[in-house]
Amino acid sequence: MDFLEDIEEFNTAMDNAYDFITGKVTLESLVIDLAAEKGKNFILPFDPEKETGREPDTLDFLIEHFESLEEYEKCSVLLRIKKKSA
């Protein structure tokens, strides 16, 4: 795997996490969709068997990522979730 593929995989993990945390997709649908794409791995930046993705550290990590991409609407949504979870 080269550097650009690593970046793409990282961004995919972050997008998957955002969609999962905001309820746009279920864990089951993520697994099914990625299994349909042969060679793709199920990617999230946290272990969904042990975490919900709504832990403060995970949310901070996601907010920082989307902030660096200037995706401020996603940051706003994640901040609202973080405040509700606190």
CYANA upper distance limits for C-alpha pairs under 8 A (distance plus 0.5 A):
  1 MET  CA      5 GLU  CA      6.57
  1 MET  CA      6 ASP  CA      7.29
  2 ASP  CA      6 ASP  CA      6.79
  3 PHE  CA      7 ILE  CA      6.80
  4 LEU  CA      8 GLU  CA      6.64
  5 GLU  CA      9 GLU  CA      6.57
  6 ASP  CA     10 PHE  CA      6.63
  7 ILE  CA     11 ASN  CA      6.63
  8 GLU  CA     12 THR  CA      6.59
  9 GLU  CA     13 ALA  CA      6.69
  9 GLU  CA     43 ILE  CA      8.34
 10 PHE  CA     14 MET  CA      6.85
 11 ASN  CA     15 ASP  CA      6.64
 12 THR  CA     16 ASN  CA      6.49
 12 THR  CA     43 ILE  CA      7.87
 13 ALA  CA     17 ALA  CA      6.61
 13 ALA  CA     43 ILE  CA      5.51
 13 ALA  CA     44 LEU  CA      5.14
 13 ALA  CA     45 PRO  CA      6.43
 14 MET  CA     18 TYR  CA      6.70
 14 MET  CA     44 LEU  CA      7.26
 14 MET  CA     45 PRO  CA      7.16
 14 MET  CA     62 LEU  CA      7.18
 14 MET  CA     65 HIS  CA      8.31
 15 ASP  CA     19 ASP  CA      6.69
 16 ASN  CA     20 PHE  CA      6.54
 16 ASN  CA     30 LEU  CA      8.15
 16 ASN  CA     43 ILE  CA      7.77
 16 ASN  CA     44 LEU  CA      6.78
 17 ALA  CA     21 ILE  CA      6.43
 17 ALA  CA     44 LEU  CA      6.17
 17 ALA  CA     45 PRO  CA      7.40
 17 ALA  CA     53 GLY  CA      7.65
 18 TYR  CA     22 THR  CA      6.52
 18 TYR  CA     62 LEU  CA      8.10
 18 TYR  CA     74 LYS  CA      8.36
 19 ASP  CA     23 GLY  CA      6.57
 19 ASP  CA     24 LYS  CA      5.37
 19 ASP  CA     25 VAL  CA      6.14
 20 PHE  CA     24 LYS  CA      6.49
 20 PHE  CA     25 VAL  CA      5.63
 20 PHE  CA     26 THR  CA      6.44
 20 PHE  CA     27 LEU  CA      7.29
 21 ILE  CA     52 THR  CA      8.01
 21 ILE  CA     53 GLY  CA      6.55
 21 ILE  CA     54 ARG  CA      7.22
 22 THR  CA     77 VAL  CA      8.48
 22 THR  CA     78 LEU  CA      8.46
 25 VAL  CA     29 SER  CA      6.78
 25 VAL  CA     30 LEU  CA      7.22
 26 THR  CA     30 LEU  CA      6.82
 27 LEU  CA     31 VAL  CA      6.80
 27 LEU  CA     48 PRO  CA      8.46
 28 GLU  CA     32 ILE  CA      6.67
 29 SER  CA     33 ASP  CA      6.41
 30 LEU  CA     34 LEU  CA      6.57
 30 LEU  CA     42 PHE  CA      7.86
 31 VAL  CA     35 ALA  CA      6.42
 31 VAL  CA     42 PHE  CA      6.60
 32 ILE  CA     36 ALA  CA      6.72
 33 ASP  CA     37 GLU  CA      7.26
 34 LEU  CA     38 LYS  CA      8.04
 34 LEU  CA     40 LYS  CA      6.36
 34 LEU  CA     41 ASN  CA      7.00
 34 LEU  CA     42 PHE  CA      6.55
 35 ALA  CA     40 LYS  CA      7.33
 35 ALA  CA     41 ASN  CA      7.96
 35 ALA  CA     42 PHE  CA      8.14
 44 LEU  CA     48 PRO  CA      8.31
 46 PHE  CA     51 GLU  CA      7.36
 46 PHE  CA     53 GLY  CA      7.17
 46 PHE  CA     58 THR  CA      8.02
 47 ASP  CA     51 GLU  CA      6.36
 48 PRO  CA     52 THR  CA      6.42
 48 PRO  CA     53 GLY  CA      7.64
 51 GLU  CA     55 GLU  CA      7.88
 53 GLY  CA     58 THR  CA      6.46
 53 GLY  CA     59 LEU  CA      7.50
 54 ARG  CA     58 THR  CA      7.04
 54 ARG  CA     59 LEU  CA      6.53
 54 ARG  CA     81 ILE  CA      7.91
 54 ARG  CA     82 LYS  CA      7.36
 54 ARG  CA     85 SER  CA      7.49
 55 GLU  CA     59 LEU  CA      6.70
 55 GLU  CA     82 LYS  CA      8.32
 55 GLU  CA     85 SER  CA      8.33
 56 PRO  CA     60 ASP  CA      6.51
 56 PRO  CA     82 LYS  CA      6.99
 56 PRO  CA     86 ALA  CA      8.46
 57 ASP  CA     61 PHE  CA      6.66
 58 THR  CA     62 LEU  CA      6.77
 59 LEU  CA     63 ILE  CA      6.53
 59 LEU  CA     78 LEU  CA      7.05
 59 LEU  CA     79 LEU  CA      8.24
 59 LEU  CA     82 LYS  CA      7.17
 60 ASP  CA     64 GLU  CA      6.57
 61 PHE  CA     65 HIS  CA      6.78
 62 LEU  CA     66 PHE  CA      6.71
 62 LEU  CA     75 CYS  CA      8.38
 62 LEU  CA     78 LEU  CA      8.36
 63 ILE  CA     67 GLU  CA      6.38
 63 ILE  CA     74 LYS  CA      8.14
 63 ILE  CA     75 CYS  CA      5.57
 63 ILE  CA     78 LEU  CA      7.10
 63 ILE  CA     79 LEU  CA      8.03
 64 GLU  CA     68 SER  CA      6.72
 65 HIS  CA     69 LEU  CA      7.16
 66 PHE  CA     70 GLU  CA      6.62
 66 PHE  CA     71 GLU  CA      5.62
 66 PHE  CA     72 TYR  CA      7.37
 66 PHE  CA     74 LYS  CA      7.26
 66 PHE  CA     75 CYS  CA      6.73
 67 GLU  CA     71 GLU  CA      6.26
 67 GLU  CA     72 TYR  CA      6.52
 67 GLU  CA     75 CYS  CA      6.98
 71 GLU  CA     75 CYS  CA      7.13
 72 TYR  CA     76 SER  CA      6.62
 73 GLU  CA     77 VAL  CA      6.88
 74 LYS  CA     78 LEU  CA      6.68
 75 CYS  CA     79 LEU  CA      6.54
 76 SER  CA     80 ARG  CA      6.80
 77 VAL  CA     81 ILE  CA      6.88
 78 LEU  CA     82 LYS  CA      6.60
 79 LEU  CA     83 LYS  CA      6.72
 80 ARG  CA     84 LYS  CA      6.79
 81 ILE  CA     85 SER  CA      6.58
 82 LYS  CA     86 ALA  CA      6.68
